[in-house]
């Protein structure tokens, strides 16, 4: 695994006709809890990104960040015919490592591996291998993973197959198909050892009102309505969880914004360009945060 990443990094460092430009960015944030006796907390971030077209016509990109929670770096090599090969600590092509119902991989930020994506004859393919931090419990462990899959779209119908193996577990295969009828999308999915799930999702905008609704055969459903009145936006969300609908409001007047949610959390923010000042009040604390970005 380390040899593969090192080889990719060496490939990214091959001589080119011109030196690539590097973009630096970062931020420093200071947050203080009103009434607290401890010192303010400080968050620092520093990132660098670089891209260049090689003499052979391929594109190489590199990026890394330091000073945050974890140092991360990525190097990639790509072309329209070849696809993209990416290696490092944030190869974000792994699907469903966390087995999340919403299909979102919550471990992306901790991935360390090498990944490939490409298209052959209209079929999108992907493959990746590496490790991720399994930190769902009190014990954090590095888990090896391998995954590969393909997706094909034809006249609004998308069919996908994906196989993923984590650690010593058996590989899990998942098949999905979806079809869009204008504002309505109907999909079905089947994973090894689980019942098939059929889902319908509907998104419609009528003037200042936007409604998003979804429901599936596993009794999971979500409903969200957003109504915009000039600078004021009202949002109502509801799902199958106990507790009823949650309503929030956000008001923006120039650089000043005010947001209130159903849990009585209040956020007041002032945008000063590269500097931002905010105050957050919830049931327990009032925090003031000042952030300068560059």
PATORGU-712076 format. One line per field, with one value per residue: x, y, z of N, C-alpha, C in turn. Coordinates in Angstrom, 2 decimals. Atoms other than C-alpha are relative to their C-alpha. Layout:
<nodes>
n_u: (X, ...)
n_v: (Y, ...)
n_w: (Z, ...)
ca_u: (X, ...)
ca_v: (Y, ...)
ca_w: (Z, ...)
c_u: (X, ...)
c_v: (Y, ...)
c_w: (Z, ...)
</nodes>
This chain:
<nodes>
n_u: (0.83, -0.89, -0.75, 0.88, 0.15, -1.29, -0.16, 0.87, -0.60, -1.15, 0.53, 0.46, -1.16, -0.80, -0.27, 0.99, -0.53, 0.03, 0.28, 1.41, 0.31, 0.53, 0.95, 0.04, 1.17, 0.06, 0.80, -0.22, 1.25, -0.09, 1.34, 0.01, 1.29, 0.27, 0.16, -0.90, -1.25, -1.13, -0.45, 0.71, -0.50, -0.55, -0.04, -0.83, -0.02, -0.86, 0.13, -0.68, 0.49, -0.80, 0.39, -0.85, 0.12, -1.30, -0.39, 0.73, 1.40, 0.74, 0.07, -0.41, 0.41, -0.40, 0.55, -0.20, 0.32, -0.64, 0.44, 1.36, 0.08, -0.86, -0.70, 0.47, -0.58, 0.49, -0.61, 0.82, -0.43, 1.24, 0.21, 1.36, 0.04, -0.50, 0.74, -0.69, -0.55, -0.25, -0.52, -0.30, 0.79, 1.39, 0.50, 1.41, 0.87, 0.54, 1.46, 0.67, -0.86, 0.68, 1.31, 1.04, 1.23, 0.12, -1.01, -1.10, -1.11, -0.43, -1.42, -0.79, -1.10, -1.03, -0.45, -1.40, -0.06, -0.17, 1.29, 0.07, 1.31, -0.12, 1.19, -0.28, 1.21, 1.17, 0.12, -0.89, -0.56, -0.81, -0.67, -0.89, -0.48, -0.73, 0.43, 0.72, 0.11, 1.29, 0.09, 1.40, 0.05, -1.05, -1.28, -0.28, -0.86, -0.12, 0.64, -0.30, 1.18, -0.11, 1.32, 0.03, 1.37, 0.27, 1.30, 0.37, 1.19, 0.58, 1.32, 0.57, -0.15, -1.36, -0.20, -1.29, -0.39, -1.19, -0.44, -0.89, -0.48, -0.65, -0.67, 0.20, 1.38, 0.22, 0.35, 1.41, 0.38, 1.21, 0.48, 1.01, 0.52, 0.85, 0.54, 0.55, 1.17, 0.11, -0.27, 0.11, -1.01, 0.30, -1.20, 0.03, -1.34, -0.05, -1.31, -0.09, 0.50, 1.00, 1.16, -0.03, 0.64, 0.47, 0.08, 0.48, -0.40, 0.69, -0.49, 0.74, -0.09, 1.09, -0.22, -0.89, 0.09, -0.66, 0.38, -0.74, 0.61, -0.44, 0.49, -0.40, 0.71, -0.51, 0.69, -0.76, 0.52, -0.47, 0.77, -0.56, 0.59, -0.71, 0.75, -0.86, 0.68, -1.05, -1.19, 0.36, 0.28, 0.56, -0.21, 0.65, -0.45, 0.62, -0.34, 0.63, -0.47, 0.93, -0.32, 0.76, -0.68, -0.95, 0.14, -1.09, 0.12, -1.26, 0.19, -1.26, 0.08, -1.37, -1.04, 0.48, 0.97, 0.56, 0.62, 0.61, 0.62, 1.05, -0.63, -0.33, -1.37, -0.03, -1.31, -0.11, -1.29, -0.30, -1.01, -0.85, -0.93, -0.88, 0.19, 1.38, 0.28, 1.27, 0.35, 0.93, 0.62, 0.89, 0.57, -1.03, -1.13, -0.07, -1.37, -0.35, -1.07, -0.57, -0.78, -0.66, -0.42, -0.85)
n_v: (-1.20, -1.16, -0.07, -0.54, -1.43, -0.63, 0.00, -1.04, -1.29, -0.18, -0.31, -1.38, -0.89, 0.07, -1.32, -0.54, -1.13, -1.21, 0.29, -0.22, -1.02, 0.54, -0.87, 0.20, -0.54, 0.42, -0.83, 0.06, -0.30, -0.10, 0.10, -0.16, 0.24, -1.06, 0.45, 1.10, -0.41, 0.51, -0.84, 0.26, 1.09, -0.51, 0.95, -0.49, 0.85, -0.45, 0.92, -0.36, 0.73, -0.24, 0.80, -0.27, 0.93, 0.57, -0.03, 1.07, -0.37, 0.37, -1.01, 0.43, -0.91, 0.36, -0.86, 0.47, -0.96, 0.22, -0.84, 0.34, 1.18, 1.06, -0.34, 0.79, -0.35, 0.79, -0.21, 0.66, -0.02, 0.19, -0.46, 0.32, 1.39, 0.92, -0.07, -0.65, 0.81, -0.91, 0.68, -0.85, 0.13, -0.39, 0.54, -0.04, 0.76, 1.18, -0.09, 0.71, 0.64, -0.03, 0.64, -0.97, 0.13, -1.09, 0.12, -0.94, 0.63, -0.91, 0.21, -0.54, -0.84, 0.83, 1.01, 0.00, 1.05, -0.35, 0.22, -0.26, -0.15, -0.18, 0.28, 0.83, 0.29, -0.51, 0.62, -0.56, 1.03, -0.49, 1.01, -0.62, 0.84, -0.76, 0.14, -1.12, 0.06, 0.46, -0.65, -0.05, 0.36, -0.64, 0.50, -0.40, 0.97, -0.12, 1.12, 0.07, 0.10, 0.12, -0.18, -0.25, -0.02, -0.59, -0.68, -0.27, -0.83, 0.05, -0.62, -0.27, 1.16, 0.20, 1.30, 0.00, 1.17, -0.30, 1.02, -0.59, 0.90, -0.69, 0.84, 1.44, 0.25, 0.43, -1.10, -0.31, -0.51, -0.82, -0.33, -1.05, -0.48, -1.17, -0.59, -1.32, -0.44, -1.42, -0.33, 1.22, 1.03, 1.28, 0.83, 1.24, 0.47, 1.32, 0.36, 1.37, 0.24, -0.98, -0.08, -1.05, -1.25, -0.85, -1.37, -1.05, -1.34, -1.02, -1.35, -0.94, -1.41, -0.81, -1.36, -0.12, 1.20, 1.21, 1.16, 1.23, 1.10, 1.34, 1.10, 1.29, 1.17, 0.31, -0.94, -1.23, -1.08, -1.34, -1.08, -1.32, -1.10, -1.26, -1.13, -1.18, -1.29, -1.00, 0.32, 0.98, 1.36, 0.87, 1.40, 0.99, 1.35, 1.06, 1.33, 1.06, -0.05, -0.57, -1.38, -0.93, -0.86, -0.99, -1.23, -0.94, -1.22, -0.69, -1.34, -0.58, -1.42, -0.37, 0.86, 0.51, 1.09, 0.48, 1.30, 0.57, 1.29, 0.45, 0.33, -1.29, -0.38, -1.27, -0.32, -1.32, -0.04, -1.21, 0.32, -1.14, 0.42, 1.06, 0.16, 0.27, -0.05, 0.66, 0.32, 1.12, 0.21, 1.15, 0.20, 0.06, -0.92, -1.08, 0.00, -1.02, 0.54, -0.92, 0.78, -0.71, 0.94, -0.56)
n_w: (0.00, -0.07, 1.24, 1.04, -0.23, 0.29, 1.46, 0.54, -0.34, 0.89, 1.33, -0.03, -0.08, 1.23, 0.58, 0.90, 0.75, -0.83, -1.40, -0.34, -0.99, -1.25, -0.68, -1.44, -0.68, -1.39, -0.89, -1.44, -0.69, -1.46, -0.58, -1.45, -0.63, -0.97, -1.38, -0.29, -0.64, 0.77, 1.11, 1.27, 0.85, 1.25, 1.10, 1.10, 1.19, 1.09, 1.13, 1.24, 1.16, 1.19, 1.16, 1.16, 1.12, 0.32, 1.41, 0.71, 0.08, -1.21, -1.05, -1.33, -1.07, -1.36, -1.04, -1.36, -1.05, -1.29, -1.12, -0.40, -0.86, 0.53, 1.23, 1.12, 1.28, 1.12, 1.31, 1.02, 1.39, 0.73, 1.38, 0.45, 0.45, -1.03, -1.25, -1.11, -1.07, -1.11, -1.17, -1.15, -1.22, 0.18, 1.26, -0.36, 0.88, -0.68, -0.17, -1.08, -1.00, -1.29, 0.14, -0.34, 0.76, 0.96, 1.04, -0.21, -0.71, -1.04, -0.27, 1.08, -0.46, -0.59, 0.94, 0.42, 0.99, 1.40, 0.65, 1.44, 0.63, 1.45, 0.79, 1.15, 0.76, -0.69, -1.32, -1.02, -0.87, -1.11, -0.83, -0.98, -1.08, -1.01, -1.38, -0.58, -1.46, -0.52, -1.31, -0.43, -1.42, -0.79, 0.48, 1.38, 0.65, 1.44, 0.67, 1.43, 0.84, 1.44, 0.61, 1.43, 0.47, 1.31, 0.10, 1.39, 0.11, 1.34, 0.10, -1.31, -0.88, -0.48, -0.66, -0.67, -0.79, -0.79, -0.94, -0.99, -1.04, -1.09, -0.97, 0.14, 0.40, 1.38, 0.89, 0.11, 1.31, 0.00, 1.34, -0.02, 1.27, -0.21, 1.21, -0.27, 0.75, -0.30, -1.41, -0.80, 0.23, -0.65, -0.04, -0.75, -0.35, -0.65, -0.52, -0.49, -1.35, -0.40, 0.87, 1.02, -0.41, 1.08, -0.51, 0.90, -0.44, 0.78, -0.24, 0.83, -0.38, 0.50, -0.47, -1.16, -0.83, 0.47, -0.80, 0.25, -0.76, 0.39, -0.83, 0.54, -0.50, -1.34, -0.90, -0.18, 0.82, -0.32, 0.62, -0.26, 0.74, -0.19, 0.55, -0.01, 0.11, 0.04, -0.80, -1.04, 0.46, -1.02, 0.35, -0.86, 0.31, -0.79, 0.46, -0.79, -1.38, -0.96, -0.37, 0.82, 0.96, -0.49, 0.76, -0.18, 0.80, 0.24, 0.57, 0.47, 0.36, 0.34, -0.60, -1.28, 0.10, -1.26, 0.21, -1.20, 0.29, -0.92, -1.28, -0.63, 0.30, 0.72, 0.55, 0.62, 0.67, 0.79, 1.02, 0.31, 1.03, -0.46, -1.44, -0.40, -1.43, -0.28, -1.38, -0.03, -1.30, -0.10, -1.34, -1.04, 0.12, 0.98, 0.51, 0.98, 0.83, 0.99, 0.95, 1.08, 1.02, 1.05)
ca_u: (0.00, 2.76, 4.72, 1.70, 1.22, 4.96, 4.97, 2.03, 3.77, 6.91, 4.82, 3.33, 6.84, 8.04, 9.61, 7.18, 7.58, 6.66, 6.52, 2.99, 1.48, 0.64, -2.36, -2.10, -5.14, -5.94, -7.67, -7.28, -10.35, -10.54, -13.61, -14.43, -17.23, -18.76, -18.51, -15.87, -12.65, -10.54, -8.60, -10.13, -9.87, -7.88, -8.32, -5.68, -5.72, -3.24, -3.79, -1.91, -3.18, -1.29, -2.17, -0.24, -0.58, 2.32, 4.21, 2.31, -1.03, -2.04, -3.03, -1.40, -2.80, -1.57, -3.05, -2.36, -3.45, -1.75, -2.48, -6.04, -7.23, -5.17, -2.52, -3.82, -2.33, -3.46, -1.78, -3.66, -2.98, -5.74, -6.75, -10.01, -9.13, -7.37, -9.60, -8.37, -6.02, -5.71, -3.70, -3.13, -5.07, -8.33, -9.18, -12.89, -14.24, -15.01, -18.74, -20.60, -17.66, -19.78, -22.84, -24.87, -28.52, -28.15, -25.23, -22.89, -19.47, -18.78, -15.20, -14.08, -11.89, -9.96, -9.41, -5.86, -5.55, -5.43, -8.44, -9.30, -12.33, -12.89, -15.43, -15.40, -18.07, -20.44, -19.92, -18.47, -16.13, -14.37, -11.93, -10.05, -8.08, -6.56, -7.49, -9.91, -10.32, -13.14, -14.09, -17.76, -16.94, -14.57, -11.83, -10.28, -8.76, -7.46, -9.58, -8.45, -10.93, -11.29, -14.12, -15.00, -18.09, -19.72, -22.61, -24.51, -27.04, -29.45, -32.39, -32.90, -32.36, -29.23, -28.04, -25.21, -23.39, -20.80, -18.79, -17.07, -14.93, -13.89, -11.30, -12.13, -15.77, -17.14, -17.56, -20.94, -22.56, -25.16, -27.26, -29.31, -31.48, -33.18, -35.37, -36.32, -39.79, -39.29, -39.60, -40.11, -37.31, -38.04, -35.24, -34.67, -31.69, -30.69, -27.73, -26.51, -28.42, -30.92, -34.39, -34.80, -35.78, -37.89, -37.76, -39.57, -38.25, -40.04, -38.63, -40.74, -40.39, -43.40, -42.50, -41.00, -41.83, -39.59, -40.78, -38.64, -40.21, -39.03, -40.30, -39.20, -40.44, -38.34, -40.65, -38.06, -39.42, -38.36, -40.21, -38.76, -40.39, -38.53, -40.41, -38.46, -39.80, -37.13, -34.34, -36.22, -36.24, -38.45, -37.62, -39.71, -38.34, -39.98, -39.09, -39.94, -38.05, -40.07, -40.28, -42.30, -41.42, -38.44, -38.83, -36.01, -35.71, -32.82, -32.70, -29.96, -29.54, -26.37, -23.39, -25.50, -27.38, -29.59, -30.63, -32.97, -33.95, -36.59, -34.10, -33.79, -30.31, -29.53, -26.64, -25.78, -23.02, -21.34, -19.40, -16.47, -14.94, -11.92, -12.93, -16.11, -17.57, -20.29, -22.11, -23.90, -26.35, -27.90, -29.42, -26.07, -23.54, -22.94, -19.87, -18.21, -16.02, -13.72, -12.25, -9.74, -9.19, -6.62)
ca_v: (0.00, 2.44, 1.53, 2.34, 5.75, 6.52, 5.52, 7.82, 10.67, 10.10, 10.14, 13.46, 14.87, 14.05, 16.98, 19.20, 22.03, 24.66, 24.75, 24.41, 27.30, 26.60, 28.07, 28.48, 28.95, 28.68, 30.17, 30.93, 30.81, 31.89, 30.87, 31.90, 30.67, 33.57, 33.15, 30.42, 30.48, 28.66, 30.21, 30.57, 27.59, 28.10, 26.30, 26.65, 25.32, 25.53, 23.99, 23.95, 22.94, 22.56, 21.38, 21.10, 19.56, 17.21, 17.01, 13.79, 15.60, 14.14, 16.30, 16.01, 17.53, 17.54, 18.90, 18.70, 20.32, 20.65, 22.23, 20.83, 17.71, 15.51, 16.04, 14.89, 14.77, 13.57, 13.13, 12.31, 11.60, 11.92, 12.31, 12.14, 8.72, 7.19, 8.31, 9.36, 7.56, 9.12, 8.16, 9.51, 10.19, 11.34, 9.10, 9.87, 7.21, 4.50, 3.78, 2.84, 1.95, 2.93, 1.07, 4.25, 4.12, 7.44, 6.24, 8.85, 7.58, 9.21, 7.91, 9.83, 12.22, 9.27, 7.24, 6.28, 4.46, 4.49, 4.73, 4.67, 5.94, 5.83, 5.40, 2.67, 2.56, 4.63, 2.49, 4.26, 2.02, 2.46, 0.51, 1.37, -0.19, 1.03, 1.59, 3.72, 4.55, 2.51, 4.79, 3.98, 2.67, 3.67, 1.71, 3.13, 0.63, 0.73, -1.47, -2.61, -2.26, -3.22, -2.10, -2.07, -1.40, -0.09, 2.19, 2.63, 5.28, 4.98, 7.28, 8.25, 4.73, 4.28, 0.81, 0.36, -2.63, -2.36, -4.91, -3.90, -5.92, -4.59, -6.30, -9.95, -9.56, -11.22, -8.97, -7.25, -6.71, -3.99, -3.44, -0.33, 0.96, 4.36, 6.13, 9.80, 10.95, 14.70, 15.80, 12.19, 9.62, 5.96, 3.63, 0.14, -1.42, -4.89, -5.81, -9.27, -10.57, -7.69, -7.14, -5.14, -1.50, 0.58, 4.37, 7.32, 10.90, 14.03, 17.55, 20.47, 24.26, 26.51, 30.16, 30.84, 27.37, 24.31, 20.90, 17.77, 14.45, 10.84, 7.50, 3.89, 0.39, 0.24, 2.85, 5.62, 8.94, 12.59, 15.80, 19.30, 22.55, 25.84, 29.10, 32.22, 35.72, 38.12, 38.07, 35.60, 31.82, 29.47, 25.75, 22.88, 19.33, 16.11, 12.42, 9.07, 9.94, 10.72, 14.41, 15.94, 18.62, 20.92, 24.52, 27.00, 30.52, 32.43, 36.15, 37.83, 41.61, 42.44, 41.10, 40.32, 37.03, 35.63, 31.98, 30.35, 26.65, 24.65, 23.73, 27.42, 27.63, 31.16, 32.08, 35.69, 36.18, 39.15, 38.65, 41.04, 39.49, 37.45, 37.85, 36.52, 37.18, 34.99, 34.39, 31.13, 30.64, 27.27, 25.74, 25.59, 28.05, 31.31, 31.24, 34.03, 33.05, 35.18, 33.66, 35.12, 33.26, 33.76)
ca_w: (0.00, 0.96, -2.19, -4.38, -2.78, -3.02, -6.70, -7.38, -5.58, -7.67, -10.86, -9.80, -9.38, -12.91, -14.83, -16.71, -19.15, -16.58, -12.81, -11.45, -9.56, -5.94, -4.16, -0.40, 1.82, 5.48, 8.47, 12.15, 14.39, 18.03, 20.05, 23.60, 25.81, 27.73, 31.48, 31.19, 33.18, 30.57, 27.72, 24.25, 21.92, 18.71, 15.39, 12.65, 9.09, 6.24, 2.80, -0.50, -3.94, -7.21, -10.73, -13.98, -17.45, -18.20, -21.49, -22.35, -22.05, -18.69, -15.73, -12.32, -9.14, -5.57, -2.37, 1.34, 4.56, 7.92, 11.30, 11.37, 13.16, 10.86, 8.20, 4.81, 1.34, -2.08, -5.46, -8.67, -12.34, -14.95, -18.59, -20.53, -21.99, -19.00, -16.13, -12.70, -10.33, -6.90, -3.85, -0.37, 2.77, 1.21, -1.77, -1.70, -4.05, -1.50, -1.34, 1.83, 4.07, 7.04, 5.69, 6.09, 5.03, 3.25, 1.14, 2.61, 3.69, 7.03, 6.99, 3.90, 5.91, 7.38, 4.22, 3.32, 0.03, -3.73, -6.04, -9.73, -11.65, -15.40, -18.18, -20.81, -23.48, -21.35, -18.24, -15.19, -13.21, -9.88, -7.72, -4.56, -1.75, 1.50, 5.13, 7.12, 10.80, 12.34, 15.23, 15.77, 19.27, 22.05, 20.30, 17.12, 14.70, 11.13, 8.89, 5.43, 2.60, -1.05, -3.28, -6.95, -8.98, -12.15, -13.10, -16.37, -17.36, -20.29, -21.03, -17.39, -16.01, -13.87, -12.82, -10.31, -8.80, -6.02, -4.03, -0.79, 1.61, 5.02, 7.18, 7.80, 6.82, 3.71, 0.69, 0.51, -2.87, -3.45, -6.55, -7.25, -10.06, -10.35, -12.88, -13.03, -14.09, -14.09, -10.43, -9.26, -8.89, -8.14, -7.06, -5.75, -3.97, -2.77, -0.56, 0.44, 3.47, 3.48, 2.08, -1.10, -0.57, -2.94, -2.58, -4.15, -3.96, -5.10, -5.45, -6.67, -6.63, -7.00, -6.79, -3.35, -2.02, -2.43, -1.22, -0.94, 0.07, 0.08, 1.41, 1.11, 1.82, 5.02, 6.62, 6.35, 5.16, 5.06, 4.32, 3.98, 2.94, 2.44, 1.94, 1.00, 1.58, 0.41, 3.02, 5.25, 4.72, 6.76, 6.82, 8.21, 8.39, 9.52, 9.34, 10.92, 14.11, 17.22, 18.07, 15.28, 12.78, 13.28, 12.18, 11.64, 10.26, 8.73, 8.00, 5.96, 5.75, 3.85, 5.82, 8.90, 9.32, 12.08, 12.36, 14.90, 15.05, 16.89, 19.65, 20.57, 19.12, 17.92, 15.62, 14.77, 12.21, 10.55, 7.31, 6.92, 3.83, 4.88, 8.51, 10.14, 13.57, 15.05, 18.32, 19.07, 21.92, 22.84, 25.97, 27.79, 26.38, 24.59, 22.35, 20.39, 17.44, 15.27, 12.11, 9.67, 6.39, 3.65)
c_u: (0.87, 0.77, -0.83, -0.14, 1.29, 0.21, -0.84, 0.57, 1.20, -0.47, -0.45, 1.15, 0.87, 0.19, -1.10, 0.59, 0.06, -0.34, -1.45, -0.14, -0.63, -0.89, -0.01, -1.27, 0.00, -0.88, 0.46, -1.29, 0.22, -1.42, 0.08, -1.41, -0.22, -0.23, 0.94, 1.30, 1.21, 0.34, -0.80, 0.60, 0.41, 0.03, 0.83, -0.01, 0.93, -0.07, 0.76, -0.54, 0.84, -0.51, 0.85, -0.30, 1.39, 0.26, -0.76, -1.49, -0.83, 0.06, 0.42, -0.43, 0.50, -0.66, 0.34, -0.46, 0.66, -0.65, -1.44, 0.00, 0.96, 0.65, -0.46, 0.67, -0.49, 0.76, -0.82, 0.60, -1.23, 0.11, -1.39, -0.12, 0.33, -0.90, 0.82, 0.51, 0.47, 0.49, 0.30, -0.97, -1.44, -0.49, -1.49, -0.92, -0.57, -1.48, -0.44, 0.93, -0.72, -1.36, -1.13, -1.23, -0.13, 1.07, 1.17, 1.08, 0.57, 1.48, 0.89, 1.24, 1.16, 0.55, 1.47, 0.14, 0.26, -1.27, 0.08, -1.45, 0.21, -1.30, 0.41, -1.30, -1.27, -0.22, 1.02, 0.48, 0.82, 0.61, 0.92, 0.37, 0.78, -0.50, -0.84, -0.09, -1.40, -0.13, -1.44, -0.14, 1.11, 1.39, 0.16, 0.98, 0.03, -0.55, 0.35, -1.29, 0.41, -1.39, 0.14, -1.45, -0.12, -1.40, -0.26, -1.30, -0.50, -1.42, -0.69, 0.07, 1.46, 0.07, 1.41, 0.21, 1.31, 0.30, 1.03, 0.37, 0.75, 0.63, -0.21, -1.42, -0.06, -0.39, -1.52, -0.28, -1.32, -0.35, -1.10, -0.42, -0.93, -0.45, -0.68, -1.17, -0.20, 0.37, 0.02, 1.09, -0.37, 1.24, -0.24, 1.41, -0.10, 1.43, -0.03, -0.52, -1.05, -1.15, 0.19, -0.79, -0.38, -0.25, -0.52, 0.38, -0.60, 0.51, -0.73, 0.16, -1.14, 0.14, 1.01, 0.02, 0.69, -0.32, 0.81, -0.58, 0.54, -0.56, 0.45, -0.74, 0.50, -0.55, 0.86, -0.58, 0.52, -0.84, 0.61, -0.68, 0.74, -0.79, 0.84, -0.83, 1.05, 1.22, -0.26, -0.33, -0.48, 0.11, -0.70, 0.43, -0.71, 0.45, -0.64, 0.44, -1.03, 0.43, -0.69, 0.86, 0.94, -0.06, 1.17, -0.22, 1.37, -0.29, 1.36, -0.25, 1.42, 1.00, -0.46, -1.03, -0.41, -0.74, -0.48, -0.61, -0.97, 0.55, 0.46, 1.46, -0.01, 1.43, -0.08, 1.39, 0.14, 1.16, 0.77, 1.02, 0.84, -0.10, -1.49, -0.11, -1.37, -0.20, -1.08, -0.51, -0.91, -0.47, 1.04, 1.03, -0.28, 1.46, 0.16, 1.21, 0.42, 0.94, 0.57, 0.54, 0.87, 0.17)
c_v: (1.25, 0.16, 0.61, 1.51, 0.74, 0.08, 1.08, 1.38, 0.28, 0.38, 1.45, 0.99, -0.04, 1.38, 0.41, 1.24, 1.26, -0.40, 0.34, 1.10, -0.66, 1.04, -0.36, 0.61, -0.52, 0.91, -0.18, 0.43, -0.02, 0.01, 0.07, -0.20, 1.05, -0.59, -1.12, 0.52, -0.49, 0.95, -0.31, -1.19, 0.59, -1.13, 0.61, -1.00, 0.62, -1.05, 0.53, -0.88, 0.37, -0.88, 0.41, -1.03, -0.46, 0.04, -1.06, 0.27, -0.35, 1.13, -0.60, 1.05, -0.53, 0.97, -0.60, 1.08, -0.43, 0.92, -0.24, -1.19, -1.09, 0.49, -0.94, 0.47, -0.93, 0.35, -0.77, 0.18, -0.31, 0.45, -0.43, -1.46, -0.99, -0.06, 0.69, -1.06, 0.94, -0.81, 0.98, -0.22, 0.48, -0.41, -0.22, -0.77, -1.25, 0.20, -0.85, -0.79, -0.11, -0.67, 0.94, -0.16, 1.07, -0.05, 0.94, -0.68, 0.95, -0.14, 0.62, 0.75, -0.83, -1.05, 0.16, -1.12, 0.53, -0.39, 0.34, 0.15, 0.25, -0.34, -0.76, -0.34, 0.46, -0.60, 0.63, -1.12, 0.65, -1.17, 0.71, -0.99, 0.85, -0.31, 1.21, -0.20, -0.42, 0.53, 0.13, -0.35, 0.75, -0.41, 0.38, -0.99, 0.26, -1.25, 0.04, -0.13, -0.21, 0.17, 0.25, -0.06, 0.67, 0.60, 0.33, 0.77, -0.03, 0.55, 0.19, -1.14, -0.20, -1.31, -0.05, -1.32, 0.32, -1.14, 0.60, -1.04, 0.81, -1.00, -1.48, -0.35, -0.52, 1.21, 0.16, 0.61, 0.75, 0.39, 1.05, 0.34, 1.17, 0.56, 1.30, 0.29, 1.49, 0.28, -1.24, -0.98, -1.24, -0.88, -1.27, -0.46, -1.35, -0.28, -1.43, -0.09, 0.99, 0.00, 1.12, 1.21, 0.80, 1.40, 0.93, 1.35, 1.04, 1.37, 0.95, 1.41, 0.75, 1.40, 0.05, -1.24, -1.17, -1.14, -1.21, -1.10, -1.33, -1.02, -1.31, -1.13, -0.45, 0.95, 1.20, 1.07, 1.34, 1.01, 1.33, 1.03, 1.28, 1.10, 1.25, 1.25, 1.10, -0.44, -1.07, -1.34, -0.84, -1.44, -0.89, -1.39, -0.99, -1.34, -1.02, 0.01, 0.66, 1.42, 1.03, 0.88, 0.98, 1.20, 0.92, 1.20, 0.64, 1.32, 0.58, 1.44, 0.48, -0.98, -0.65, -1.10, -0.45, -1.30, -0.56, -1.34, -0.40, -0.42, 1.24, 0.38, 1.25, 0.27, 1.36, 0.10, 1.27, -0.31, 1.27, -0.35, -1.17, -0.25, -0.18, 0.01, -0.62, -0.20, -1.06, -0.20, -1.22, -0.15, 0.11, 1.11, 1.13, 0.11, 1.10, -0.50, 1.02, -0.78, 0.90, -1.03, 0.72, -1.00)
c_w: (0.00, -1.29, -1.11, 0.13, -0.33, -1.50, -0.63, 0.29, -0.88, -1.39, -0.07, -0.01, -1.25, -0.62, -0.97, -0.66, 0.83, 1.42, 0.31, 1.03, 1.22, 0.67, 1.49, 0.57, 1.43, 0.82, 1.43, 0.67, 1.50, 0.56, 1.51, 0.53, 1.10, 1.39, 0.37, 0.60, -0.79, -1.14, -1.26, -0.74, -1.35, -1.03, -1.14, -1.15, -1.04, -1.10, -1.20, -1.12, -1.22, -1.12, -1.20, -1.09, -0.40, -1.50, -0.80, -0.08, 1.21, 1.01, 1.33, 1.01, 1.33, 0.97, 1.36, 0.96, 1.29, 1.02, 0.42, 0.92, -0.47, -1.29, -1.11, -1.28, -1.08, -1.26, -1.02, -1.38, -0.84, -1.45, -0.41, -0.41, 1.11, 1.22, 1.06, 0.97, 1.09, 1.20, 1.11, 1.13, -0.14, -1.39, 0.15, -0.95, 0.64, 0.29, 1.19, 0.91, 1.33, -0.04, 0.38, -0.88, -1.07, -1.09, 0.16, 0.83, 1.03, 0.33, -1.07, 0.48, 0.54, -0.96, -0.32, -1.02, -1.39, -0.73, -1.48, -0.43, -1.49, -0.68, -1.25, -0.71, 0.68, 1.36, 0.94, 0.92, 1.10, 0.74, 0.96, 1.08, 0.98, 1.39, 0.40, 1.50, 0.39, 1.43, 0.47, 1.48, 0.72, -0.47, -1.46, -0.61, -1.49, -0.65, -1.49, -0.79, -1.45, -0.57, -1.48, -0.47, -1.35, 0.01, -1.46, -0.04, -1.44, 0.05, 1.35, 0.99, 0.36, 0.79, 0.56, 0.75, 0.71, 0.96, 0.94, 1.05, 1.04, 0.96, -0.28, -0.40, -1.43, -0.84, -0.08, -1.37, 0.10, -1.43, 0.11, -1.42, 0.30, -1.33, 0.36, -0.93, 0.29, 1.44, 0.89, -0.40, 0.79, -0.09, 0.80, 0.28, 0.71, 0.40, 0.50, 1.43, 0.47, -0.99, -1.02, 0.49, -1.24, 0.56, -1.09, 0.59, -0.94, 0.40, -0.94, 0.55, -0.67, 0.57, 1.13, 0.87, -0.69, 0.95, -0.44, 0.88, -0.51, 0.98, -0.62, 0.70, 1.37, 1.05, 0.37, -0.91, 0.50, -0.77, 0.40, -0.89, 0.34, -0.70, 0.17, -0.22, 0.04, 0.75, 1.05, -0.63, 1.17, -0.46, 1.02, -0.46, 0.91, -0.58, 0.93, 1.46, 0.90, 0.35, -0.86, -0.88, 0.71, -0.92, 0.31, -0.92, -0.13, -0.70, -0.35, -0.43, -0.27, 0.58, 1.30, -0.23, 1.40, -0.28, 1.34, -0.38, 1.10, 1.35, 0.75, -0.15, -0.88, -0.47, -0.68, -0.60, -0.81, -0.91, -0.36, -1.07, 0.46, 1.50, 0.30, 1.51, 0.24, 1.50, -0.03, 1.43, -0.07, 1.44, 1.11, -0.07, -0.97, -0.43, -1.05, -0.78, -1.05, -0.89, -1.08, -0.99, -1.03, -1.12)
</nodes>
